[in-house]
Every structure is written in C-alpha cells, then in structure tokens.
Amino acid sequence: MLTTSSSSNSTTLPQSPPPLAGFNLPDENHNIQLIAGTAPTTFLALVVVAVRLWVRITKVRSVGGDDYWISAALVSPSAGMYRSC
C-alpha cells in the first residue's frame, strides 16, 4: 500500500488490482471452428430424428409425446446456433 504523509496526518491509498489474464492479447474469433464442430453433429441428429419420426408416422402409426419433445429439443438449439452467425 502507498502511504502519503502530510504535516500531521498519514493516509493509506489502496493499490489498483492487477490486470485480468489476457488483458493485452488480441481478440480472436473462433466462430468457424465452433460451427465446424457443431454443424455435422446437429445434421446427424436431424437425420436420426427425421428417420425416427418417419418410422413412427408411416410404420408404427403412433406418434407420442416423446416424439414432440425430441423434435422441439432438436429445433430450438439449432435455430439459435445458426441465428448467431
């Protein structure tokens, strides 16, 4: 701590905190790498869910609540992922 003294009074000044880690580093954009990793996985999940729904609709002729939840869970993050590009 720093101290300053006047004629009869001594005060203590607080030190500033150290800079955050990476303070002087340039900002880097990693969107391409993130999309390259998530897009194929999302596409594969879309194909699997589409085949499941096709089988449930055409062969089994019974679509349940789990199918609606699976579809909603697949669509909502996919829309957000490509909207943020």
Number of C-alpha atoms within 10 A of each C-alpha: 8 8 10 10 9 8 5 5 7 9 10 10 9 9 8 7 6 7 8 7 7 8 9 8 7 7 8 6 8 8 11 9 9 11 15 10 11 12 14 11 12 17 12 11 13 16 12 12 16 13 12 14 21 14 14 15 13 10 9 10 11 11 15 11 8 9 15 12 11 13 15 11 11 15 13 10 12 15 10 10 14 10 8 7 8
